[in-house]
């Protein structure tokens, strides 16, 4: 160890509270009394505090090759979960500083991806960060585009068909299909550990340990469609106010009425409903629901030719309101396209690069 420089360094932060940037390897280039620096290819020199070293280790030696995780706190980036890969010294000058082509994480881009997936759990966002670092921005955008395309259509069900996956669930499913088993285990390591604990069962108790009886779970009341009336009456007591209402209607019109700058379509939905989460009551028979769709002539010109294809369908987004006079739901279109149009806009997968000679 050497004397510490006078420049103030970041204090050791808690990884659970900060943005996880990824994991990498590097070489120790300096270590002082309680902190030092690790040089990496993709992240430059990273601060490390003695509290982030393995139990029993009080310092690092210059030239040691280490593996570690990187997070970013209020005072900058720092290393944690440090593991020594070998005790042999490596010349720090052999570890290059980052180049312009080095893959780095874009915190704002990751936040936008998480927002579009409807995810705000810090652990889930850290997994998105790991995938971003592994794949890079272009591939992540492809996976996100494919996710949103699936969500625009009928969605993706869980393997048991019990319900539809969330957008985040679809995103991670598609990402895992592109990962090797080793990469998948590394990126989703915590999830794999939890699954293994479930498979292995609870820890074995010794004979001397008294066994505490497990209380019986409380009975779950299953609410059926027929039970909804009294419950709705209770909800009316504290009825709130909706500030925004959106609807997506997918289908093909039988006739198109064009007058001036307005186009009117009529579509009827008779089910079946998609798989719903447990606890959402649904009717045995779905009653017909009629939608009167109002489209501007300018909007319609963008899809009029495409919908002539009998294999294509309209995807209509807009606001909705009940039209008591027509006994139908009025849909005021804000965006309209077709399924084939959206499919054509999806970015093509990158061409495979030939192996280096």
C-alpha positions as CSV (number, residue, x, y, z in Angstrom):
1,X,0.0,0.0,0.0
2,X,1.1,3.6,-0.5
3,X,0.0,7.0,0.9
4,X,-3.4,8.1,-0.3
5,X,-3.6,11.0,-2.7
6,X,-5.2,14.2,-1.4
7,X,-8.0,14.2,-3.9
8,X,-11.4,13.3,-2.3
9,X,-12.7,9.9,-3.5
10,X,-16.2,8.6,-3.6
11,X,-17.4,6.9,-0.4
12,X,-18.5,3.3,-0.6
13,X,-22.2,3.3,-1.6
14,X,-24.8,0.7,-1.3
15,X,-25.2,-1.2,-4.6
16,X,-28.9,-1.8,-3.8
17,X,-29.6,1.9,-4.0
18,X,-27.6,2.8,-7.1
19,X,-27.6,2.1,-10.8
20,X,-26.0,-1.2,-11.7
21,X,-23.7,-0.7,-14.8
22,X,-22.5,-4.2,-15.4
23,X,-19.6,-6.5,-14.5
24,X,-16.1,-6.8,-15.9
25,X,-12.5,-7.7,-15.2
26,X,-9.6,-5.4,-14.7
27,X,-6.1,-4.9,-13.2
28,X,-5.3,-3.1,-9.9
29,X,-3.2,-0.1,-10.7
30,X,-3.2,1.5,-7.2
31,X,-4.2,0.8,-3.7
32,X,-3.9,3.1,-0.7
33,X,-4.9,2.6,3.0
34,X,-8.6,1.9,2.4
35,X,-9.2,2.5,-1.3
36,X,-7.6,2.1,-4.7
37,X,-8.3,1.9,-8.5
38,X,-8.9,-0.9,-11.0
39,X,-8.2,-0.2,-14.7
40,X,-10.6,-1.7,-17.2
41,X,-11.0,-1.8,-20.9
42,X,-14.6,-0.6,-21.1
43,X,-15.0,1.7,-18.1
44,X,-11.6,3.2,-17.5
45,X,-10.3,3.4,-13.9
46,X,-12.8,2.4,-11.3
47,X,-12.7,3.4,-7.6
48,X,-12.7,0.5,-5.1
49,X,-13.1,0.7,-1.3
50,X,-11.8,-1.9,1.2
51,X,-15.3,-2.6,2.3
52,X,-16.1,-4.1,-1.1
53,X,-13.3,-6.7,-0.9
54,X,-14.0,-10.4,0.1
55,X,-14.1,-11.2,3.8
56,X,-10.7,-11.3,5.4
57,X,-9.0,-9.3,2.6
58,X,-7.8,-5.9,3.7
59,X,-6.0,-4.6,0.5
60,X,-5.2,-5.3,-3.1
61,X,-1.9,-5.6,-4.8
62,X,-0.9,-3.7,-7.9
63,X,-1.0,-6.0,-10.9
64,X,-3.7,-8.3,-9.5
65,X,-6.3,-9.4,-12.0
66,X,-9.8,-9.1,-10.6
67,X,-13.5,-9.6,-11.5
68,X,-16.1,-7.2,-10.1
69,X,-19.4,-5.5,-10.5
70,X,-19.8,-1.7,-11.2
71,X,-22.5,0.5,-9.9
72,X,-23.0,4.3,-10.1
73,X,-23.9,6.3,-6.9
74,X,-24.2,10.0,-6.1
75,X,-20.4,10.4,-6.2
76,X,-19.6,8.4,-9.2
77,X,-18.8,4.8,-10.3
78,X,-17.3,2.2,-7.9
79,X,-16.5,-1.5,-7.8
80,X,-18.1,-4.0,-5.5
81,X,-18.3,-7.8,-5.2
82,X,-14.6,-7.9,-6.0
83,X,-13.1,-11.4,-6.7
84,X,-9.4,-12.0,-7.2
85,X,-8.8,-14.1,-10.4
86,X,-5.1,-14.7,-9.9
87,X,-2.3,-13.5,-7.7
88,X,0.2,-13.1,-10.5
89,X,1.1,-9.5,-11.4
90,X,0.0,-8.1,-14.7
91,X,1.6,-5.0,-16.2
92,X,-1.2,-2.3,-15.8
93,X,0.0,-0.7,-19.0
94,X,-1.3,-3.7,-20.9
95,X,-4.8,-2.8,-19.9
96,X,-5.8,-0.1,-22.4
97,X,-8.0,2.9,-21.6
98,X,-11.5,3.0,-23.2
99,X,-11.9,3.6,-26.9
100,X,-14.7,5.4,-28.6
101,X,-16.1,2.0,-29.7
102,X,-16.1,0.6,-26.2
103,X,-19.6,-0.3,-25.0
104,X,-20.8,2.0,-22.3
105,X,-24.2,2.3,-20.6
106,X,-26.5,5.1,-21.3
107,X,-28.5,5.8,-18.1
108,X,-31.1,7.9,-19.8
109,X,-31.7,5.3,-22.6
110,X,-32.1,2.5,-20.0
111,X,-34.6,4.7,-18.1
112,X,-36.6,5.2,-21.3
113,X,-36.6,1.4,-22.0
114,X,-37.8,0.7,-18.5
115,X,-40.6,3.3,-18.8
116,X,-41.8,1.9,-22.1
117,X,-41.9,-1.6,-20.5
118,X,-43.8,-0.2,-17.5
119,X,-41.0,-1.3,-15.1
120,X,-39.9,0.7,-12.1
121,X,-38.5,-2.0,-9.9
122,X,-34.7,-1.3,-9.3
123,X,-33.8,-5.0,-9.6
124,X,-35.6,-5.3,-12.9
125,X,-33.9,-2.1,-14.2
126,X,-30.5,-3.5,-13.1
127,X,-31.3,-6.6,-15.3
128,X,-32.1,-4.3,-18.2
129,X,-28.8,-2.6,-17.6
130,X,-27.0,-6.0,-17.8
131,X,-28.7,-6.9,-21.0
132,X,-27.9,-3.5,-22.4
133,X,-24.2,-3.9,-21.6
134,X,-24.2,-7.5,-23.0
135,X,-26.0,-6.8,-26.3
136,X,-25.4,-3.1,-26.9
137,X,-28.0,-0.4,-27.8
138,X,-28.9,-1.7,-31.4
139,X,-29.9,-5.2,-30.3
140,X,-31.8,-4.0,-27.3
141,X,-33.8,-1.7,-29.5
142,X,-34.6,-4.7,-31.8
143,X,-35.8,-6.7,-28.8
144,X,-37.9,-3.7,-27.5
145,X,-39.4,-3.2,-31.0
146,X,-40.3,-6.9,-31.2
147,X,-41.9,-6.7,-27.7
148,X,-44.0,-3.7,-28.6
149,X,-45.1,-5.4,-31.8
150,X,-46.3,-8.5,-29.8
151,X,-48.1,-6.2,-27.3
152,X,-49.8,-4.4,-30.2
153,X,-51.2,-7.8,-31.3
154,X,-52.6,-10.5,-29.1
155,X,-49.7,-10.5,-26.6
156,X,-47.8,-13.5,-25.3
157,X,-49.3,-16.0,-22.8
158,X,-47.4,-17.8,-20.1
159,X,-46.5,-21.4,-20.8
160,X,-49.5,-22.6,-18.8
161,X,-51.9,-20.2,-20.6
162,X,-53.1,-18.8,-17.3
163,X,-52.5,-15.2,-18.2
164,X,-50.8,-12.8,-20.6
165,X,-47.2,-11.9,-20.0
166,X,-46.4,-8.3,-19.0
167,X,-44.4,-6.2,-21.5
168,X,-41.4,-6.6,-19.3
169,X,-42.0,-10.4,-19.2
170,X,-42.1,-10.5,-23.0
171,X,-38.9,-8.4,-23.3
172,X,-37.0,-10.7,-21.0
173,X,-38.3,-13.8,-22.7
174,X,-37.1,-12.5,-26.1
175,X,-33.8,-11.5,-24.6
176,X,-33.2,-14.9,-23.1
177,X,-33.7,-16.6,-26.4
178,X,-30.6,-14.7,-27.7
179,X,-28.4,-15.7,-24.7
180,X,-26.3,-18.7,-24.2
181,X,-27.0,-20.7,-21.0
182,X,-23.9,-19.3,-19.3
183,X,-24.7,-15.7,-20.2
184,X,-28.3,-16.2,-19.1
185,X,-27.2,-17.6,-15.7
186,X,-24.8,-14.7,-15.2
187,X,-27.3,-11.9,-16.1
188,X,-30.2,-13.4,-14.2
189,X,-28.1,-15.0,-11.5
190,X,-30.4,-13.9,-8.6
191,X,-33.4,-15.4,-10.3
192,X,-31.6,-18.6,-10.9
193,X,-30.5,-18.9,-7.3
194,X,-34.1,-18.4,-6.1
195,X,-35.3,-21.1,-8.5
196,X,-32.6,-23.5,-7.3
197,X,-33.6,-22.9,-3.6
198,X,-37.2,-23.7,-4.5
199,X,-36.1,-26.9,-6.3
200,X,-33.8,-27.9,-3.4
201,X,-36.5,-27.3,-0.9
202,X,-36.2,-25.7,2.6
203,X,-33.0,-26.3,4.6
204,X,-33.0,-29.5,6.6
205,X,-33.6,-29.0,10.3
206,X,-31.5,-30.9,12.9
207,X,-33.3,-33.3,15.4
208,X,-32.6,-30.9,18.2
209,X,-34.4,-28.0,16.5
210,X,-38.0,-27.8,17.5
211,X,-40.3,-27.6,14.4
212,X,-42.7,-24.7,14.4
213,X,-46.0,-25.7,12.8
214,X,-46.9,-23.8,9.7
215,X,-50.2,-21.9,10.0
216,X,-52.8,-22.8,7.5
217,X,-53.2,-20.2,4.8
218,X,-56.3,-18.0,4.9
219,X,-59.1,-19.1,2.6
220,X,-59.2,-17.2,-0.7
221,X,-62.5,-15.9,-1.8
222,X,-63.0,-16.5,-5.5
223,X,-65.1,-13.7,-6.9
224,X,-67.3,-14.8,-9.9
225,X,-69.0,-12.6,-12.5
226,X,-72.3,-13.2,-10.8
227,X,-71.0,-11.7,-7.5
228,X,-70.0,-8.4,-9.0
229,X,-73.2,-6.5,-8.3
230,X,-72.9,-5.9,-4.5
231,X,-69.2,-5.3,-4.8
232,X,-69.8,-2.6,-7.4
233,X,-72.3,-0.9,-5.1
234,X,-69.6,-0.8,-2.5
235,X,-67.2,0.8,-5.0
236,X,-69.7,3.5,-5.9
237,X,-69.5,4.9,-2.4
238,X,-66.0,6.1,-3.1
239,X,-66.1,6.4,-6.8
240,X,-63.1,8.2,-8.3
241,X,-62.6,10.2,-11.4
242,X,-60.7,8.9,-14.5
243,X,-58.4,11.5,-16.0
244,X,-57.3,9.6,-19.1
245,X,-59.0,6.8,-21.1
246,X,-57.4,5.0,-24.0
247,X,-58.5,2.1,-26.2
248,X,-57.0,0.0,-28.9
249,X,-59.3,-1.7,-31.4
250,X,-57.9,-4.3,-33.8
251,X,-60.1,-5.7,-36.7
252,X,-61.4,-5.3,-40.2
253,X,-64.4,-3.2,-41.2
254,X,-67.0,-4.6,-43.5
255,X,-67.9,-1.2,-44.9
256,X,-66.3,2.3,-44.9
257,X,-68.4,5.5,-44.8
258,X,-66.5,8.5,-46.2
259,X,-68.1,12.0,-46.0
260,X,-66.0,15.1,-46.4
261,X,-63.1,15.0,-44.1
262,X,-64.5,12.2,-41.9
263,X,-64.5,8.4,-42.2
264,X,-66.8,6.3,-40.0
265,X,-66.2,2.6,-39.3
266,X,-68.3,0.2,-37.2
267,X,-66.8,-2.9,-35.5
268,X,-68.4,-5.4,-33.1
269,X,-66.5,-7.5,-30.6
270,X,-68.0,-10.8,-29.3
271,X,-64.9,-12.3,-27.7
272,X,-63.4,-14.5,-26.6
273,X,-61.6,-12.5,-23.9
274,X,-57.8,-13.1,-23.6
275,X,-56.4,-15.0,-20.6
276,X,-56.8,-12.9,-17.5
277,X,-54.9,-12.8,-14.2
278,X,-56.4,-14.8,-11.3
279,X,-58.8,-12.6,-9.5
280,X,-60.3,-10.9,-12.5
281,X,-63.9,-12.2,-12.9
282,X,-65.1,-12.7,-16.5
283,X,-68.5,-13.6,-17.9
284,X,-69.2,-17.0,-19.2
285,X,-70.6,-15.5,-22.4
286,X,-69.1,-12.2,-23.7
287,X,-71.9,-9.8,-24.7
288,X,-71.5,-8.1,-28.1
289,X,-69.9,-4.7,-27.9
290,X,-70.2,-2.3,-30.8
291,X,-67.6,0.4,-31.6
292,X,-68.2,3.4,-33.8
293,X,-64.8,4.6,-34.9
294,X,-64.3,8.2,-36.1
295,X,-61.2,8.7,-38.3
296,X,-60.1,11.8,-40.1
297,X,-59.8,11.5,-43.9
298,X,-56.1,12.4,-43.7
299,X,-55.5,9.5,-41.3
300,X,-57.5,7.1,-43.5
301,X,-55.4,7.9,-46.6
302,X,-52.4,6.3,-44.8
303,X,-54.2,2.9,-44.4
304,X,-56.8,2.8,-47.2
305,X,-54.6,1.0,-49.7
306,X,-53.0,-1.4,-47.1
307,X,-56.4,-2.6,-45.7
308,X,-57.3,-3.8,-49.2
309,X,-55.2,-6.8,-48.4
310,X,-57.6,-9.4,-46.9
311,X,-54.9,-10.8,-44.6
312,X,-54.3,-7.4,-43.0
313,X,-56.2,-5.8,-40.1
314,X,-56.5,-2.2,-38.7
315,X,-54.9,-1.2,-35.4
316,X,-56.8,1.8,-34.1
317,X,-55.8,3.8,-31.0
318,X,-57.8,6.6,-29.5
319,X,-60.1,7.9,-26.8
320,X,-63.5,6.4,-26.1
321,X,-66.8,7.5,-24.7
322,X,-70.3,5.9,-24.4
323,X,-72.7,7.1,-27.1
324,X,-76.1,6.5,-25.5
325,X,-78.1,7.5,-28.6
326,X,-76.3,4.9,-30.8
327,X,-75.9,2.4,-27.9
328,X,-72.3,2.0,-28.9
329,X,-68.8,3.0,-27.7
330,X,-67.5,6.0,-29.7
331,X,-63.8,5.8,-30.5
332,X,-62.1,9.0,-31.5
333,X,-59.0,7.9,-33.4
334,X,-55.6,9.4,-32.5
335,X,-53.5,6.9,-34.4
336,X,-54.3,4.3,-37.0
337,X,-52.1,1.7,-38.9
338,X,-52.3,-1.9,-40.0
339,X,-50.5,-5.0,-38.7
340,X,-48.5,-5.5,-41.9
341,X,-47.5,-1.8,-41.9
342,X,-46.1,-2.1,-38.4
343,X,-44.4,-5.4,-39.2
344,X,-42.7,-3.7,-42.2
345,X,-41.3,-0.9,-39.9
346,X,-39.6,-3.4,-37.7
347,X,-35.8,-3.1,-38.0
348,X,-34.1,-6.0,-39.9
349,X,-31.9,-8.2,-37.7
350,X,-28.2,-7.3,-38.1
351,X,-26.2,-9.4,-40.6
352,X,-23.9,-12.0,-39.1
353,X,-20.3,-10.9,-39.2
354,X,-17.9,-13.4,-40.7
355,X,-15.4,-14.9,-38.2
356,X,-12.0,-13.2,-38.1
357,X,-9.5,-14.9,-40.3
